[in-house]
């Protein structure tokens, strides 16, 4: 968290905690059973991890590329596949005129 402002440190803390509690304990089971964790993705979306670049007016967080990097670096420690899915989702939203 060196060089991060207070808001970015909070984003990082939230993402790390989510990865540790929601993703890491389940990633091997998800992989072994080929489970797609929709419930976890919904909880990640509720934290703003699926709409980082969308403006606040449209339900997003209005985040920056650095915010996204902080989030996905933290989430990838919990489950790389789930973090990658959320990252790809974020790029699709960028193409919407509202975002």
C-alpha positions in Angstrom: 0.0 0.0 0.0 3.0 2.3 -0.3 2.1 5.3 -2.5 -1.6 4.7 -2.3 -3.9 7.4 -1.0 -6.4 6.7 1.8 -9.2 5.8 -0.5 -7.0 3.5 -2.5 -5.8 1.8 0.7 -9.5 1.2 1.7 -10.2 -0.2 -1.8 -7.2 -2.5 -1.4 -8.2 -3.6 2.1 -11.8 -4.4 1.0 -10.7 -6.4 -2.0 -8.1 -8.3 0.0 -10.6 -9.2 2.7 -13.2 -10.3 0.1 -10.6 -12.4 -1.7 -9.5 -14.1 1.6 -13.0 -14.7 2.9 -15.2 -15.3 -0.2 -12.8 -16.6 -2.8 -9.7 -18.3 -1.5 -11.5 -20.9 0.7 -13.6 -22.0 -2.3 -11.3 -21.8 -5.3 -10.1 -25.4 -5.3 -13.7 -26.7 -4.9 -14.9 -24.4 -7.8 -12.1 -25.6 -10.0 -12.6 -29.3 -9.2 -16.3 -29.2 -9.6 -16.3 -26.7 -12.5 -18.5 -24.4 -10.5 -19.2 -20.9 -11.6 -19.7 -18.9 -8.4 -22.5 -16.6 -9.4 -23.3 -15.8 -5.8 -19.8 -14.6 -5.1 -19.8 -12.6 -8.3 -23.0 -10.9 -7.2 -21.4 -10.0 -3.8 -18.3 -8.7 -5.6 -20.5 -6.6 -7.9 -22.3 -5.2 -4.8 -18.9 -3.9 -3.6 -18.4 -2.2 -7.0 -15.8 -4.6 -8.3 -17.8 -5.3 -11.5 -18.5 -1.7 -12.5 -15.3 0.1 -11.7 -15.2 2.4 -14.7 -19.0 3.3 -14.9 -19.9 6.6 -13.5 -21.7 6.9 -10.1 -24.8 8.1 -11.9 -25.1 4.7 -13.6 -24.4 2.5 -10.6 -20.6 2.4 -11.0 -17.8 3.6 -8.8 -16.3 6.0 -11.3 -12.9 4.4 -10.6 -9.6 4.7 -12.3 -7.3 2.2 -14.0 -5.2 2.3 -10.8 -8.3 1.4 -8.7 -9.0 -1.5 -11.1 -5.4 -2.7 -10.8 -5.5 -2.6 -7.0 -8.8 -4.5 -7.0 -7.8 -7.2 -9.4 -4.4 -7.7 -7.9 -6.1 -8.4 -4.6 -8.8 -10.5 -6.0 -6.4 -12.7 -8.0 -4.9 -13.8 -4.7 -8.3 -15.4 -3.8 -9.1 -16.9 -7.2 -7.4 -16.0 -10.5 -10.3 -17.3 -12.7 -13.0 -15.3 -10.8 -10.8 -12.2 -10.8 -10.2 -12.6 -14.5 -13.9 -12.9 -15.2 -14.7 -9.7 -13.3 -11.9 -8.0 -15.1 -13.3 -8.9 -18.5 -16.8 -7.8 -17.4 -15.3 -4.4 -16.5 -14.0 -4.0 -20.0 -17.3 -4.8 -21.6 -19.0 -2.1 -19.5 -16.5 0.5 -20.8 -18.0 0.2 -24.2 -21.5 1.3 -23.0 -22.1 5.0 -23.6 -23.5 5.4 -20.1 -20.1 4.4 -18.6 
